[in-house]
Amino acid sequence: MIDCILIEDEPIAKQGIEKHIGQIPFCNLKASFNHAMSALAYVLENEVDLVISDINMPGLNGIDFLKGLSKKPHFIFITDKAAHAADMYDLEVFDFI
């Protein structure tokens, strides 16, 4: 079982992604957050295998969230900005959608 969290500030996108994650039998959505700052506290206190995150969010963005973690779970970034694609190699993310 893969324990994951979702970080997405757009309510409609968040709802749709939560639904899709719920259809994956080996994926356990532990928590869902509107902002990366809320997710940061959770990740620091809980074991997480995978973070599925938007990049462009108010306050702390997804890339800075990842860079700030000392113990990094796998990451899948979801964004509509193709300009971030090159950064994904340097950050060693699992996937970029």
C-alpha positions in Angstrom: 0.0 0.0 0.0 1.3 3.5 -0.9 0.4 6.1 1.6 0.0 9.5 -0.1 -1.2 13.0 0.4 -2.6 15.6 -2.1 -1.8 19.3 -2.2 -4.1 21.2 -4.6 -5.5 24.7 -4.1 -8.1 24.6 -6.9 -11.3 23.0 -5.3 -12.6 21.4 -8.5 -9.2 19.9 -9.4 -8.7 18.7 -5.9 -12.1 17.0 -5.8 -11.4 15.2 -9.2 -7.9 14.1 -8.2 -9.1 12.8 -4.9 -11.7 10.7 -6.8 -9.1 9.3 -9.1 -6.8 8.4 -6.2 -9.7 6.7 -4.5 -10.0 4.4 -7.5 -6.4 3.1 -7.3 -6.5 0.0 -5.1 -2.9 0.2 -3.9 -3.0 3.9 -3.0 -4.2 5.2 0.4 -5.0 8.9 0.4 -4.0 9.8 4.0 -4.8 13.5 3.8 -5.6 16.3 1.4 -4.5 19.9 1.7 -5.4 23.3 0.1 -2.0 24.8 0.9 1.6 23.5 1.1 2.1 25.0 4.6 -0.6 22.8 6.0 0.9 19.8 4.3 4.4 20.6 5.6 3.3 20.1 9.2 1.6 16.8 8.3 4.7 15.4 6.4 7.0 16.3 9.2 4.9 14.3 11.7 3.7 11.4 9.5 5.2 8.8 7.2 4.2 9.5 3.6 5.4 7.5 0.6 4.1 9.8 -2.1 3.1 13.5 -2.4 0.9 14.5 -5.3 1.1 18.3 -5.6 0.2 21.3 -7.7 3.2 23.6 -8.3 1.7 27.0 -8.4 0.0 27.7 -5.2 -0.3 30.8 -3.0 2.4 31.2 -0.3 4.7 28.1 -0.5 4.7 26.6 -4.0 5.1 22.9 -4.6 8.8 23.1 -5.7 9.9 25.1 -2.7 7.9 22.6 -0.5 9.9 19.7 -2.0 13.2 21.5 -1.7 12.5 22.3 2.0 12.1 18.7 3.0 15.1 16.9 4.5 13.4 13.4 4.1 11.8 13.5 0.6 9.0 11.1 -0.3 8.3 10.4 -3.9 6.6 13.3 -5.7 4.2 13.6 -8.6 3.7 17.2 -9.7 0.5 18.2 -11.4 0.5 21.6 -13.3 -0.7 23.3 -16.4 2.7 25.1 -16.8 5.0 23.2 -19.1 7.8 25.6 -18.3 8.4 23.6 -15.1 9.3 20.4 -16.9 13.0 21.0 -17.0 13.1 21.5 -13.2 11.6 18.1 -12.6 14.9 16.3 -13.7 17.0 18.3 -11.2 14.5 17.7 -8.4 14.3 13.9 -9.2 10.5 13.8 -9.1 8.8 10.5 -9.8 6.4 12.0 -12.4 5.2 15.3 -13.8 1.7 15.5 -15.2 
